[in-house]
Amino acid sequence: MARAGSRVMAFFTCGLLLTTAEARADDGPRFDDKRIHVEGRAGFGTPVGLYGVALELNAFDWLAVGGGMGTNSEGRQWEAHARLRPVVMPQRSGWLHAMTLEGAFARGPYAHWEFDVLPCVHVCQDTEWHPRMMSWGQAEAGLETRAPVGLTWRGGVGLAFPMSSRATLCTTKDWIADTVEVAACDAVPGDYLFVLSVAMGFAF
């Protein structure tokens, strides 16, 4: 009797999942209706640096994978990423909206910098971080929209964590003592970088 009940429950569950999938297909457009997606990205701490381009494959309605290349203040940077869409909101008008979670691996030259609004209030020193190659693991949450014609817009915020050695050199100039010192220092003084990104693209 228990086995029969389990079979009925399994049959009912499979039927419910199939019905839900069919209903989802009839609700409106899907991201994987247009498999290829090209976008331009810009922002602070993004996987492509300050700005760049990315090519993606919409493998499923809920998943996009891709890679890109761009530049930061120190040189070229490349990345590979996967973006989940845990919440997809299709519209019968043809518009698509989604909440997104993206993870990325990026690598490129990096040099930390700091801007002192009031110099010589604390110390009269300038520190310059020497650039070095860095690998980053990045996580970002955001929103994504696609118009019926294929135009896309995205925005997100997140964090970037260093995944390689953080040892580099710093040049410190003391303006009062008129001395210059070069010493070992941490390439990323904090444990992470704040990420702010915007993107615009086209899917086809």
N, C-alpha and C positions, 0 to 999 in steps of 0.2 A: 504494500500500500504506500509506504514511504517512497519507494522507487518510482511508482506511478506518479505520485505527487510531484517529485523532483523533475520528472520528465515533462509534466504539464507546465510546471513553472519555467523550465528552460525553454520550452516551445513558446510560451507566452512572452518571455523576455526577448527572445530572438525576433518574434513578430513585432513587438513594440519598437525594437531598435530599427528594424527594416522600415516600419511605418514612419518613424521619426526621420530617418534618412530621406525617405521619399518626400515627406512634407517639407524638409529643409531644402531639397532640390527644387521644389515648386514655390518656395517663398520668395525667390528673387535671384539676383546674380550671385556668383561666387568668385572669390579671388582667383581660383584656378581655372576660371573661364578664359583668362588671359594669362598664359604661362610665363611669358618673358616680361621682365620689368627692368627698366633702366632708370636710374635716378641720380640727381646731383645732391650732394650732401654738404652741409656747412655747419659750423658751430665751434664750441670749445671742448677739447678733449675727445672728439669723435674718433671712431676707428680709422677714418681716412685723414685725420689731422684737422687743420683749419677748414679745408674744403677739398672736395674730390668727387669721384663718380663711382657708382656700384652697379653691378649686373646681377640680377636675381632670377631664380626659377621658383615660381609658385607651384611647389610640388603637390600641395593640397590646399584646400580652402583655408586651413588653419596653420599652414607652415610655408615659409619662404626661406630658401637658402641661397647664399651668394658670396661674392667677394668684391673688393674694390681697391682703388688706389687713389691717393691724394698727396697733399703736402702740408707740412707744418712749418714753423719758423726756421727749422733746422734742415729740412730736406724731405725727400719722398717717404711715404708711409703706405704699407699695404695691409689688407685685413681680409679675414674670412668670417662669416657670420651666419647665424640661423635666427629667424624671427618667428615666434609663436603668436598666434592670434586666439587666445583663450575665449574671447567674446567677440563674435561676428554679428553685425547687425545689418542684414541686407534690406534694401528698400525696393518696393515694387517699381519705383520710378527709375531704377537702374543704378542708384547710388549704393555704395558700400561703406560701412564704418566698422572699425574694429579697435579693441584695446589690444596692445601689443606688449610682448616681453622679448627682448633681443639679447642674445649673448654673442660676443665676438672675441676673436684673437687678433691682435694687431702688433706690428713690428715696424720700427723706424727710429731715426735719431731723435733724441730729446735733450733739452736743456731747461732746467727750472729757471724761473726768473721771478723777481719780486719788485714791486713798485712802492716806493716810500713817498707818501703824499707830503709829509713834513720832514724833510731830511735834517739830520743833526739834532732831532728832538731826543732820540734815544742814544744813538751812536752815530758818529760821522764816518761811516764806512760804506763802501759799495762792494757787493759780492757778485761775482760773475761765475755761473756754473758752466763748466766745459761740457759740450754735447757728447753723448754716448749713445750707442745702439741699445734700445730697450724693447722688451716684449711686454704686452699688456693683455690682461683678461678684463673684459668689459661687460657690464650688465646695465640694461636700460629698459625703462617702462615708458610707454607712450600711447599715442592715438594715431590711427591711419585712416585716410579717406580716399576713395577712388570714385571718380565721376564716370558716367556711362560711356563717355568717349575714350576713357583710359587714362586720363590725367590723374595723378596721385599727389597727395600731400601727407607729410608725416611730421611729427614732433615728439621729442622725448627728453627725459632727464635720467641720469644714472651715475654710476661710479666706474672708474678705471683703476685696476690694481696692478702694480708692477709684478712681473713674473720672471724677471731676470736679475742679474747682479745690479745692485744700486750704487756700487762704488764708482766715484768719478773724482775729478779735481776741481777745486774752486780757487779763483783768484780774488783776494780781498785787498782793497785799497783803503788805507786809513788816511783821510783827508787832513787830519790835524797833525799826526806824526809824519805824514808824507812817506809812508812805507807801502810796499806791495808784497803780499805773501801768497804763495801757492801751496796748497795743502790738500790732502785727501778729504773728501766730504761725501755726503749722501746725495745721490742724484735726485731723489724724491724726498724732501724733508718730511712730508706727511705720509700717512699710510695709503693714501689713495688720491685720485684727482676727481673733481666734479665734472660731469659730462652734461652738456647742453647741445642738442642737435636739432636741426630742421632739414627737411628734404622735400624735393619736388621732382616728379618723374613721369614716366609714361609706360603703361602696360599694354601688351599686344599679344 
